[in-house]
Each structure stands twice: as C-alpha cells, then as structure tokens.
Amino acid sequence: GRRIDLLFSEKAARMNGKAEQVFDESMRELFRVEVEQQVAVLLDGLPQLLDGTSPQDHLESLVRAAHSVKGAGRLMGMTNVARLAQHVEEYLGGLRSGRGRLGAETLTLMMDSVQALAALAGDASASSTAERQPTHDALLTAWQETLSVKPEKGDSDGHAGAAAVSAQTVRAGSAALPAAGS
C-alpha cells in the first residue's frame, strides 16, 4: 500500500512538472506571437506620424499596440519589456492628447525601442536577454530624459534633443553604449 502510494505520487509529480513545462512553453509562444503582432502594428504605423496629420484612430491603434505589449510583458514577468513599452505608450498618449509633435529623433528612439521589444520578447534564454541589457538600459535612459524635458522654442521633437543615446549608437551595438546611469 504505502510503496504504491509513494510510486503514484512520484509519477504524479513528474507528470505535473511536465504539464507546467508545456504550459510555460505555450505561454511564452503566445507572448512571442502577441508581441510580434503588436510590434508589426507599431513599426508600420510610427513612420506615418512624422507628418503630423495622422488621424486620431491611427494614433489610438498605436497606443493600444504599445499598451498590449506592456501588459503582455507584465503578465510574463518581463519587466524589461513592460517598462520599455510603457515609455512608448506614454509618449504616444501625449501625442494623442495633443501634447507635442513627433520629430525625427524621437521617431528613431521609438523605432529602436520597438525593435528592442521584439528582440527581448523573442529571446528564449536568460543569457541572450542579459546580452541585450546594455541596449535596454540606454533606451530607458533616453526615454526618461525625453519624457522629462520640456520642449524648447523651435523644437518640434518636444524634448530639445535630450536623448542620452543616439539611434546610431544604439544600432552600433552594446559595446558602444554608455553604462547605465552615466
């Protein structure tokens, strides 16, 4: 009796572990697909904002896409994704409310951020996520400065060029990026 119960509970525990693993893998795949779809919406729609004449519903769809990525990141416990998406959402929300205009520098920051979101969401291993940390940190720094600086006269970008890292530096790779907090 006792030996059979023990064997049964060990087998049940192994089956439970496999079920959890399958569930985790399927959730990661669902997350990856969701982020991929929302990133496509953002990458297609962001450049259309540059002329400043985008209809409100177009801007609303971009805010929703960023919001969806933020929520998916939070649900999966991926704070890197959630924080970066929150900054994109916040800036787009400001544009939707009529605060500021989108300039080339901020558009580049948004596009780089969205591409980083796609890369972070697609990463399956902790080591590849860790390799992207310097880029993520530099983008967060740029967003914090972009969102905190008031527009100056003649600055259509709405942030007076305050981004701590240029898009060229971000694309150059993590070795060229400033250390977090510098």
Protein Blocks (a to p, Z undefined) as FASTA:
>chain_A
ZZmmmmmmmmmmmmmmmmmmmmmmmmmmmmmmmmmmmmmmmmmmmmmmmnopacfklmmm
mmmmmmmmmmmmmmnopaklmmmmmmmmmmmmmmmnopacddfklmmmmmmmmmmmmmmm
mpmbfklmmmmmmmmmmmmmmmmmmmmpccdehianonoopafbdfklmmnojklpcceh
ZZ
